[in-house]
Amino acid sequence: MPRPAGSGDLEPATHPEPATHPLAPAPSPATGWTTSRWLTVGVGGTLTVLVALGALGAWLLAHGTAVNQRLVDRSTPALIAAVRLDAALVNQETGIRGYGMTGRVEFLEPYRLGGTDQARDVSELRRLLAGQGAALAALDVVLTRAAHWHEVYADPVAAAPAGGPVSFATARASAGKTAFDALRTASTSLQAELATSRGQARADLSHVRAQRNWTFAAIAAVILAGAVLVFVGLRRAVSGPLGRLAQDAGRVAADDFDRPIRVSGPADIQTVALSVELMRSRLTEALKTSESGRRELDRQAEELRRSNTDLEQFAYVASHDLQEPLRKVTSFCQLLQRRYGGELDDRADQYIAFIVDGATRMQKLIQDLLGFSRAGRAEQPPENVDLEAVYGRVAATYEDSDAELTHEPLPSVIGHPSHLEILLTNLLGNAIKFRHPDRRPAVHVSARRDGDEWRVSVTDNGIGIEPQYRDVIFVIFQRLHSRAEYPGTGIGLALCKKIVEYHGGRIALDPEHAVGTRVTFTLPAADPTAPADPATQSDRSG
């Protein structure tokens, strides 16, 4: 059978919903290139120029290497070989001339060595001058004239017997000299041709080096110009618009909501600026609506203050002016009942009893309403309250009952001692009042830590409450039984709910408890850093 409920909630003050405002018109879309596109095009163009200059520089390096190799590996060695060839021809002429004058064989040794050197130098020159037609033609002229000199003078003199001056050498001295002079002239022309080729190679190398230096200087200039352009471009196209956007947003954040956001820069920054501008315009509209709502709330708060003043005056009247005549009615009805009880008929006695009972209940109802109205107010700030001591005072008032009161160690919480005492008084009183007819009342109070709160439970073995009434019982004046079955005003549990919520907690029935009723409520812990459980001590009777 369900237990009667005894309480309810004060209706919260209603606040007007903020008026909806139309969305600000969507700004025009951003125009122009995005930052990413500008960077892509700029970096791509710079890289293209750098690649082209790099390819030109690589070609110049390769060309310079080829010219340098031609100078080092061909032109210079060819000129040296031509000089050696000329020296070999001079050695031959010196040796043959000495042999012709003296007939001594040792003078033929330079002649023979010069011939060997000539063959070697000619072979080297042909290898070095491969592909150079003019130089090869000059070499052929030298060889032709050398062959003519050998034919008309050198070979006949060398073939003459040794032992004395060679008459042929003296007779053909003029012809030999003319042939050798022509040979020397051809050799000098060959050296001049090779020197000219070597000079051209040196000029080509200098030209390539100059081109290479200019190319690398251009690469450095392009890199420097690209860096400058990137810096200037980022500053003008990105940093500048972002700085203006930040400046405008900062002014808006400083409550200058009427300042518009300037839109500039690349398309993506324009998009951000447009979004911020849209947000600013909507925020401005929302603030206007909020300001209107705030004024309405101020007006309602003022009305609520006047209403509270009227309620306080009513409470004063109810506690003094209304109770005074009610006490007189109750007192005189009780005197009338004691003095004339039994002298009137039974109907008169019954009427007098009804009057006394009604006046008593009216007085109790006024007192409970006063307590309910004062439950949400306190003249003193909240303090640390020892629930163990509060429970001890409350349990002492039920020592004469036959109920078995037990409890676990209770913690310290933050609250108002008088309010918490009323809370435990009502919960223990309800647990004892709504007892089960077949068993002795047993009430157990326990507590466990739940974060920064303590969850306190009051468990009894009474008649219990049906699930469908678990929310109804905390509503003021809601009763599940008649006054004949269970007396009361129907305010008790509503008063408990108001006290718990005034302390920032929650109160409810435990749906998992089967036998009897378990009411749980939360209260803020006095010391959030304290251990999770109060000091361990054995259960004791209240």
Order of alpha helices (4+ residues) and beta strands (2+ residues): alpha-alpha-alpha-alpha-alpha-alpha-alpha-alpha-alpha-alpha-alpha-beta-alpha-beta-beta-alpha-beta-beta-alpha-beta-beta-beta
